[in-house]
Amino acid sequence: MTSSYSTDIVIFGGGIAGLWLLNRLRNQGYQAILLETDKLGSGQTLASQGIIHGGLKYALNGALSSGANIISDMPALWRSALAGKADIDLRECRVLSEHYYMWSDAGIRSKLKTFLGSKSLSGRVSAVEKQDYPDFFRAATVEGTLYKLPDFVVDTNSLLEVLARKQRDRIFKVNPRSYKFERNESGLVNAISFSGEEEPFSIEAQKFIFSAGKGNQQLIDDAGLVEPKCQLRPLNMVYVKGKNLPSVFVHCIGDSFSLTPKLTITSHSDAQGETVWYLGGEIAESGVDKDKDAQTHSARMLLTTLFPWINFEATQFHCFTIDRAEANVNNNYRPEDAHFIEESNVLVAWPTKLTLTPNLADNISEHFAASGVVPSTAASEQNLGDVLEAAEFATSRWD
Ligand SMILES: Cc1cc2nc3c(=O)[nH]c(=O)nc-3n(C[C@H](O)[C@H](O)[C@H](O)COP(=O)(O)OP(=O)(O)OC[C@H]3O[C@@H](n4cnc5c(N)ncnc54)[C@H](O)[C@@H]3O)c2cc1C
């Protein structure tokens, strides 16, 4: 006999998007569960640099687009969650740096000054006086200008832990080959049914949300959806380990304005407590076709050129490739906003950036309210822990 469980919403994917949505929807009274095929955070979320962007990076091509305007509200939203003043309480999430900086070499200083003084950006960015430089830039042996941005950096391990902690009995690991989507006579997906060695069972729900990053495409295909499309953007990220590396959080701007800084550095700790520099930006985008030796060599050369006052000889360089997964809503162009696309009773969601996750959650909960999706009045939730195992946390690449 097939046992049947029911809930209001089934979320697929235990990255930032799925975990944030699970918290948001349960806070609003919905019954919801989350299914993960690997480990929590194992997709893009733990691989991200954790920068909560204020949008300046996306304005570097000259004008603030609508996407840049939405993102400019995000640091304040995150700060209120970090202070425990929002519906999602992130007080126990670690902030790695309260500030994020931008460093430009002398070459484009005047052009940059004019741009940063422009009306669209006034008040958002300030040049740092030399006496206020963080220690790392105080030791600089080359001319440059340092700017302070409204951005800051969160520790993604603690972020995931905080989001998962309250929902442990709602988060499960599943084998992607163990279930299939069931549709009713009206074509709506009404359940997922599990079969295999154990007793078969099914989970019914009003709505299904796919927030599985790169895994969304497989889910779209498995559920037989037509409209939502996923696009991938590969990156070759580098991390650097060495004794006594200082903590650095900075975009290094090249000699031209571009959407992507030449180098984006964040600093993290490995399991031994040593500082790890994590390198993204243009080097990760342009390095996708390079093998490990070529990519780590490029990174070493770039760091040596940008920071000649640091000796990188004994530093170890590592790299790995990872895809950014986004909605394909604009003919393969990079989306700027968070997106969800609904087909039948399935929502396929991509936050586009970690930063935009609160905006994605707002959009989905507003959509549910507007389309009459209300929490069920069933007295209590059934315990799926009898048939599914708990999902574990992934670890950072450098551990
Ligand atoms: C290298 C890198 C650096 C980045 N840096 C930043 C940054 O500094 N700031 C910023 O704002 N954004 C950044 N981003 C973007 C940000 O990380 C992503 O937008 C965000 O993490 C996406 O979250 P997600 O939950 O949608 O997907 P993911 O984090 O990819 O999570 C998807 C989850 O779904 C699971 N899954 C896959 N298939 C299935 C399935 N069939 N069923 C159930 N679960 C499934 C996966 O195992 C995974 O755990 C970065 C991205 C990358 C790749």
The ligand as a Gaussian input file, in Angstrom:
#p B3LYP/6-31G(d) Opt

LIG

0 1
 C       31.756000      31.388000      -7.533000
 C       30.517000      32.157000      -7.191000
 C       30.609000      33.320000      -6.430000
 C       29.452000      34.041000      -6.111000
 N       29.568000      35.143000      -5.312000
 C       28.451000      35.833000      -4.984000
 C       28.550000      36.961000      -4.104000
 O       29.619000      37.298000      -3.599000
 N       27.411000      37.636000      -3.826000
 C       26.193000      37.282000      -4.355000
 O       25.218000      37.970000      -4.087000
 N       26.075000      36.205000      -5.164000
 C       27.166000      35.467000      -5.474000
 N       27.066000      34.357000      -6.281000
 C       25.734000      33.924000      -6.719000
 C       25.056000      33.116000      -5.617000
 O       25.955000      32.221000      -5.041000
 C       23.868000      32.350000      -6.193000
 O       22.988000      33.222000      -6.864000
 C       23.064000      31.667000      -5.085000
 O       23.900000      30.975000      -4.178000
 C       22.096000      30.671000      -5.710000
 O       21.434000      29.993000      -4.663000
 P       20.426000      28.830000      -4.958000
 O       19.918000      28.376000      -3.639000
 O       19.449000      29.249000      -5.995000
 O       21.284000      27.677000      -5.672000
 P       22.460000      26.748000      -5.116000
 O       23.246000      27.395000      -4.053000
 O       23.195000      26.289000      -6.327000
 O       21.691000      25.534000      -4.418000
 C       20.979000      24.596000      -5.178000
 C       20.829000      23.337000      -4.320000
 O       19.926000      22.456000      -4.990000
 C       20.415000      21.124000      -4.884000
 N       19.818000      20.328000      -5.973000
 C       20.235000      20.179000      -7.249000
 N       19.374000      19.385000      -7.926000
 C       18.384000      19.061000      -7.071000
 C       17.170000      18.288000      -7.180000
 N       16.819000      17.678000      -8.304000
 N       16.392000      18.169000      -6.091000
 C       16.705000      18.774000      -4.920000
 N       17.843000      19.518000      -4.744000
 C       18.645000      19.655000      -5.822000
 C       21.932000      21.307000      -4.976000
 O       22.595000      20.168000      -4.445000
 C       22.133000      22.560000      -4.138000
 O       22.303000      22.275000      -2.767000
 C       28.193000      33.603000      -6.588000
 C       28.092000      32.444000      -7.349000
 C       29.241000      31.713000      -7.638000
 C       29.118000      30.436000      -8.421000

